[in-house]
C-alpha cells in the first residue's frame, strides 16, 4: 500500500513542478499539503512517509520556493512560465466561453423579440375584434331598447 501512495506523491510533485496540476491551483508556493492534495490523499497523509518528505519533498520544495522568490537566479524552474501560460490559457478559455454565451444570448434575445412582436400582433387583432363586438352589442342593445319602447 505504501508503494502506490509514494508513487502518487512523486507523480503529484512532478505535476506541480511542471505547472500542470490536476487537483490544485498551479500558482503559489509549493507545500507538503499542496503535494498531498494533488496526490489525492487524505488530510496530512503525506506525513506517514518521512523518507519521502526528507529526501525528496523538502529539498524540492525549498528549491522551488527559493526560485519563486528570486526570479533572477540562474537555475529557474520552468514551472513559473508554464504557470503564467496556464493562467493565460485559462483566461483565453474563459473569454471564448463568454463570447459563445454572448452569441447564444443575443440569438435568444432576437428569437424572443420576434415572438413578442408576433404575440403583440395577435393581441392587437383580438383587441380590435373585441372593440368591434362591443360596438355590435351596443348597437343591438339600442335596437332592442327602441323596439321595447315602441311596443
N, C-alpha and C positions, 0 to 999 in steps of 0.2 A: 504494500500500500504506500510506503514511503517513496519508492522509486517513481511512480507516476506523479505523485504530488511534487516532488523535487523537479521532475521534468516540466511539469506545468508551471512551476515558479520560474524555472530557467527560460522557458518559452515566453512567459509574460514579461520577464526582464528584457529579453531581446526585442520583443514588440515595442516596449516602451522606449528603448534606446533608438529604435528605428523611427519612432514617431508615428507608429501605426497601431495604437491600442484598439482593442475591441470592446472593452467594458468601461474604461475611464477616459477622462479628457487627456489629450496629448500635451496640453500646456502645463506649465508649473514645475515645481520641484519634484524630484523623484524621492519617494519614501518607501519604507518597507510595507506600509499599509497600502500604498498605491500598487505595489507589485502583487500583494496578497489579493486585492480586489480584481486586478487584471487577470490573475490566475483563476479567479472564480472560486476561491477557497473561503472557508468560514472565517469569522472575525478572529484576527490575531493567530490564525493557524500557521502562519509563516514562522512564528517564534518556536515551533516544535523542531525546526531544522536549524540548529545552532551552527553547524558546519557550513551550510549554505549561506547563512547570514554573514558569518565571519570571513569566509574565504571568497565569496562571490559578490553577494549583495552589497554589503557595506562599502568595500573599496570602489565598486562601480557607482554606487550612489554618490559617494564623496567626489569622485572624479567628475561625474555628470553635473552635479550641483555647482562645483567649482567652475566648470566650463560655462555653466549657465550664468553665473555671477560675473565671470570675467570673459566677455566675448572677444577680447583682443588676443587671447592666448593662442599659441600655435597649434595646440592639439585639440581643436574644436571638434566636437561630435557633429555628425550630420543631422542629428535629431532636431535641433532648433530650426534649421532651414526647412526640414520636412514638416515641422510643426507649423511654420508660417505658411507653407504650401497647403497643408491640410486645412488651415483656417481660411485661406483664400478659396480653396475648392469648396469648403462648406458655404462660404458667402455666395459663391457663384451658383451653387445648387439652390440655396435659399432664394436668390434673385430669380433664377429660372422658374422655380416653383411659384413664386409670387406673380411673375409675369403670366404664367399659364393660368393662374387663378383670376388675374385681372381680365384676360381674354374670355375666360369662362363666364365671369360675372357680367361683362359687357354683353355677351351673347344672350344670357338670361334676361338682362335688363331690356334689350331690344325685343325679345320674344314677348316679355310681359307688357311692354308698351304697345305692341301690335295687338295683343289680346285685349288690353284695356280699351283701345280705340274701337275694336270690334264690339265689345260689351257696351260702350257708350253709344254706339250707333244703334244697337238693338234697344237699349234703354230709351233713347230719344224717339225711336219709331213707336215703341209701346206707349210712351207718354203722350205722343201726338194722337194715337188711336184712342187713348182714354179721354183726351180732350174732345175728340170728335164724338165719342159715345155720350159724353156728358151733354154736349150740345144737342144731340138727337134726343136724349132723355128729357132734357129741359123742354125742347120743342114738343115732345109727346105729352109731357105733363101739362103744358099750357093748352094744348089742343083738348085734352081730357077735361080740364077745368072749364074751358069755353063751352064744350058740349054739355057739361054738367050744369052750367049756369043757364044755358039756353033752354034746357028742357024743363 
